[in-house]
């Protein structure tokens, strides 16, 4: 009986860890998609032209996009 209780406890702990890990992976892939979208938006609004000074403007657009998506820039 003691072994069965120990096994069920270990199984429950393992399932808990697995569910937390899959949730983190889903959040990570969602965040990555938002990052890609915000980078594309910043590049479209302020193209990367050598010595144009657009880097600061691209950064501002990227940060605003991330914050509006509810993410940390």
Secondary structure, 3 states (H helix, E strand, C coil): CHHHHHHHHHHHHHHHHHHHHHHHHHHHHHHHHHHHHHHHHHHHHCCCCCCCCHHHHHHHHHHHHHHHCCCCC
